[in-house]
């Protein structure tokens, strides 16, 4: 019997937008028969990421392109750079324009040297952006380099 793939979705959300993206990811992974755990950064106790085939890391961008302190603390708590990370997040172009849009997402993807392009969502993932989430997940789930 083959072991089911396991995923963890670690996310930080104040307004609920990044949490909504995390929930969409969770629903899709569950539909693909992947065992999923949700982990709320800053709330849940420390976690061992070695136990997962897929690690999804979600954040919002704060204060003119900054990474939130809770996310920085989480990165330090993890203490190493897992290779199987895909980064996603929400942002708002009205605060800093395109140059600062989802900058925390870009920084995390670069820091973790993620092989998967980051997913950036303008505010809420509802509407047409929900399609973007699913398209991004297709790439994550079926990219041989990532799954290996």
C-alpha positions in Angstrom: 0.0 0.0 0.0 1.4 3.4 -1.0 1.6 6.1 1.6 -0.5 9.2 1.0 1.4 12.4 0.4 1.4 14.8 3.3 1.2 18.6 3.1 1.3 21.4 5.6 0.0 24.9 4.9 1.7 27.3 7.2 0.2 30.8 6.9 0.0 34.2 8.6 -3.1 36.3 8.1 -4.5 39.4 9.8 -7.3 40.4 7.4 -8.3 36.9 6.4 -7.1 37.2 2.7 -4.0 34.9 3.1 -6.1 32.5 5.2 -8.7 32.3 2.3 -5.8 31.4 -0.1 -4.7 28.8 2.4 -8.2 27.3 2.5 -8.4 27.1 -1.3 -5.1 25.3 -1.3 -6.3 23.0 1.4 -9.5 22.1 -0.5 -7.6 21.4 -3.7 -5.0 19.2 -2.0 -7.7 17.3 -0.2 -9.4 16.7 -3.5 -6.1 15.3 -4.8 -6.2 12.9 -1.9 -3.2 14.6 -0.2 -3.3 14.6 3.6 -3.3 18.2 4.7 -2.6 20.0 8.0 -3.2 23.7 8.5 -0.8 25.7 10.7 -1.5 29.2 11.8 1.8 31.0 12.3 1.9 32.9 15.6 -0.9 30.8 17.1 -0.1 27.1 16.8 2.8 25.4 18.7 6.1 24.7 16.9 6.0 22.2 14.1 8.5 19.8 12.5 8.5 20.4 8.7 10.5 17.2 8.1 7.2 15.2 8.2 5.7 16.7 5.0 6.1 16.1 1.3 4.8 19.5 0.5 5.2 22.7 2.5 3.1 25.7 1.6 4.1 29.0 3.3 1.7 31.9 3.1 2.1 35.5 4.2 0.9 39.0 3.6 3.1 42.0 2.9 3.3 44.6 5.6 4.4 48.2 6.1 5.5 49.2 2.6 6.9 45.9 1.5 8.0 44.4 4.8 7.8 40.8 5.9 5.7 40.5 9.1 7.6 39.9 12.4 5.7 36.7 13.1 6.8 35.3 9.7 10.4 36.2 10.4 10.1 34.5 13.8 8.7 31.4 12.1 11.6 31.2 9.7 14.0 31.4 12.6 12.1 28.8 14.5 12.3 26.4 11.6 16.0 27.0 11.5 16.8 25.4 8.1 15.7 25.7 4.5 13.5 22.8 3.4 13.6 22.3 -0.4 10.0 21.4 -0.8 8.5 24.9 -0.1 6.0 26.8 -2.2 5.3 30.3 -1.2 2.0 32.2 -1.6 0.6 35.4 -0.2 -1.8 38.3 -0.5 -1.0 42.0 -1.0 -2.5 45.2 -2.1 -1.1 47.4 -4.9 -2.6 50.5 -3.4 0.1 50.4 -0.7 3.3 50.9 -2.7 2.3 50.0 -6.2 3.7 47.1 -8.2 7.2 47.5 -6.9 6.2 46.6 -3.3 3.3 44.3 -4.1 3.7 41.0 -2.3 7.3 41.8 -1.6 7.3 39.5 1.5 6.2 36.6 -0.8 9.1 37.3 -3.2 11.6 37.6 -0.3 10.5 34.2 1.2 10.6 32.4 -2.1 14.1 33.8 -2.7 15.3 32.9 0.8 14.0 29.3 0.5 15.3 29.1 -3.1 11.9 27.7 -4.0 11.7 26.0 -7.4 8.1 27.0 -7.6 7.3 30.6 -8.7 5.4 32.3 -5.8 1.7 32.9 -5.9 0.7 36.5 -5.4 -3.0 37.4 -4.8 -4.4 41.0 -4.9 -6.3 41.2 -1.6 -8.9 38.4 -1.6 -8.6 35.3 -3.8 -12.3 35.4 -4.8 -13.5 35.6 -8.4 -10.9 35.3 -11.2 -8.0 35.0 -8.7 -9.4 31.7 -7.5 -8.6 30.4 -11.0 -5.0 31.7 -10.5 -4.7 29.8 -7.3 -5.8 26.5 -9.0 -3.5 27.1 -11.9 -0.5 27.7 -9.6 -1.4 24.5 -7.7 -1.3 22.5 -10.9 2.3 23.6 -11.3 3.2 22.8 -7.7 1.5 19.3 -7.7 2.7 18.1 -11.1 6.2 19.7 -11.2 8.5 16.6 -11.0 11.4 18.7 -9.6 9.3 19.9 -6.7 7.7 16.6 -5.8 11.1 14.7 -5.9 
